[in-house]
Each structure stands twice: as structure tokens, then as C-alpha cells.
Amino acid sequence: MATSLRDIRTIRATGLWALFGIGLLAINLRAAITGVAPVLAELKARFGLSPVGASVLTTLPVLCLGVFASLAPPVARRVGTEVAIAGALLLITAGILLRVVPSPVALFTGTVLAGTGIATGNVLLPAIIKRRFPERVGSLTGLAMMLMAASGAFAAGLAVPLDHAVGWRAAFAVWAVPSLIAALVWALRGRRGHRGKRARETRRTPAVKPGTGSLLRSPPAWSVAAFLGLVSLMFYVLVSWLPAIMRDHGLAAPEAGMMVSVMMIIGIPLGFVVPLVAARLRDQRPLVLAVAAVMVVGLGGLLVAPRLGWVWVPVLGLATGGAFPLAVTLLSLRSPSPLVAARLSGMAQTIGYLLAGLGPLAVGVLHSVTGGWQVSLLLLLALVVPETVFGLRAARPGFVCPDATDEDGDADEEGDADEEGDANEEGDHAAGTRHAASRTGSQLVGL
């Protein structure tokens, strides 16, 4: 009985720390990106950026999400998921601080560093939720999406006021504080988990080495990747260029920046509700159709009546606020195990964000060539069609199908208990520990 009580106390403590760590990770995966667009005009004047240079600056973070996403799963297997997350957060911190240096080289290099860290965190977030709280994928993915949307909206809304009050450097540097705190928390968790893992490796048989590339032969995996990419393209184009669109139609910079903030604030409750609903549905295709219809209304309104921006911004907030959490939730729902979730997340985000990265750049170039925004908005409307097609395919019931040896080998190699360092990991006790931890996590978020 004493041992059981001790286990329960440990489960509660580790469940709380796991939730705290997931929350800290989530709030640092948007602010370094969304805080740039509202002050883009000031950065162009300060550094003498051309329109193409400004487009590259807004595109770099999204390209980094694609280029470096595939590195996250192997890095996590090598050093441990917690250590990999801590390293990602340190990269975000370093990138934010480097952008404070008054140099174009520092601005672009810092953006790449921050984008690399965000890419790693994006990939590992769904995997660690599925591994640590397998019975609460929907609710905890929703909580993470809600925190991501809230921090992104907060960063966008504060960017111009902070720039006017204390300067653009402080407006950037303030976001290094939460990322550094999160890095320290995950580093402490990684150190503890590493000790437990080393002890277990002395008595565990070697794992089967994972295969490579099998998900590339899975049509559902490609559908998930394409849906995530097109959803992300819409989101990052709007985050990057909506302030400029509104300023070109007569709005002042603070009001135009506030529109992005409002769009993301509207997505905050949807970030929680949509994953929760999606996880309870066997078939998520009705949700795909709903977000596509709302997106058409928002983009169409912005095209034909741009001066009614405050009418269309809430509609776009509903569309982006529902579509992105749905796409991220599908990474877990289409995965039969945490390791497949990590691999699918890496593949989907690599392909998806490389596709999404073309969006801000293409829109910026089209605006430079045409001198207006109509062609760009027509392009976004046209892209709703393939987004819907791939979304419907990704939302079909079922799992992606990697090789069985890949899944078993990876699951043994990574291990559900690595992050906690628990001594007991065998039989029914380990299963009971994971179940109790999941219940504890759900209680902590009031479910």
C-alpha cells in the first residue's frame, strides 16, 4: 500500500510538471513569428529592406519549419525528447536575442535560429502529448493550440505599442523571457529522464533499429501533410500580410496590427474546442468542410469589400482558428502510436511548411508585380479547393500504415517512461501508471 501511495504521488507530480512543460512549450511556438508583421514597415525603413527582402523575412520562419522539421524525430531519439525540446527553446531564445542586434545579418540569422527551434517544438509537441497523455489527445492538443493562439495574438497586439513606447528592440527581446524559462524547465526534466534512461539501458535488450521512409508510401500521410501545408499557408499569409493589406486601404499601423491580434484571439477558444470535438468524432470530414466554407466567406469578403476589414477579420479568425488545430490534431488521430505520431509530424511538417513557406513570399512578389492585393487574394481563394480535397482525405477514419518493425522498434527505443525515469516499467504496473497519469492530466485541465 505504501508503494502504491508513493506511486500515486509521483504520478500526480509528474503529470503536473508534464502539463506545465507542455504549456510553456506551446506559448513559445508563435510569438517569435507573429510579432514581426505588425512592425514590418518600421523594419523595412530601419534596415533599408526592399519589398522582396521583406517578403523573405516573413517567409524565413515558415521555411525553417519545413526545412528543419524532419530533423526533430532523430534528434529526439538520440538525446531524448525532453533534451531536444530544451534545445529547441534555447534556439528560440538565441534567435530572439540575436534579432535585437541592429544589423540586417543579425535580423535574418536570428529569424532562422528562432524558426529552427519552433520547427523542432512543433514536431515534438503532438508526439509528447500522445505519449504522455494518450487518452487525452484531443483535450490537451486543444489546450496547446489555445495557448499557441493566445501567445501569438498577444505578440501581434503588443508589437506596435511596444515599438512606439520602448522601440522595436524591446518589442522583440521581451519574448526571450518566456522561452528561456521554458528551456530551463525542459532541461531539468531532460536531465532527470536521462538518468532514468541510462539505468534502464543496462538491463534492456537492444531495440530494433527503425526503418526509414515508409511513411512516404502512405497516401493518408501525404494527405495529412498537404492539408497541414495549405492550412498553414493561409494562416501565415494572413499573419504576414493582413496588416499591409489593411494599411494600404487606409488603416493606421496600430489598428492594422490589432486586426491580426483579433484574428488570432478569435481562434483561441477554437484551438481548444476543435481538437476536443475532432478527437470524439470517428470521421472529421464535416469539420473540414465547415472551415473551408468559412474561409471562402472571409477571403471573398476581403477581396470584394476590403474597407469592411473589421467584418471579415472575425470570419478569418474562425477559419484559421479552426483549420490549424484540426490539422495538428489529425497528426495524432491518424497515428497508431506516439512514435508514428512523431514521424508523421516530422514528415507532414517538413512537406507542409515547405509548401506553406511559398505563400508569404509568393503573395509579396505578386503584390510587388501587380501593385495591389486582388491577384493574391484570388490565389488564396483558389487554394481553398485543394485544401478541402486533401483535408477530406486526411480526415477519413483510419491510421497511416508504416512498417510494423519501424513502429515496434521506435516505440521500444524511445519508451514511454523516458521522461519520468520511473524504476518500474513492466507489465500491468506500467500500463496502470500511464493510465493514472492520463487521468491526472485530465483532472488538472478540468475535464
Summary of the structure (lengths in Angstrom):
residues: 447
radius of gyration: 21.5
end to end distance: 27.7
largest distance: 74.1
contacts: 1755
relative contact order: 0.17
helix: 84%
strand: 0%
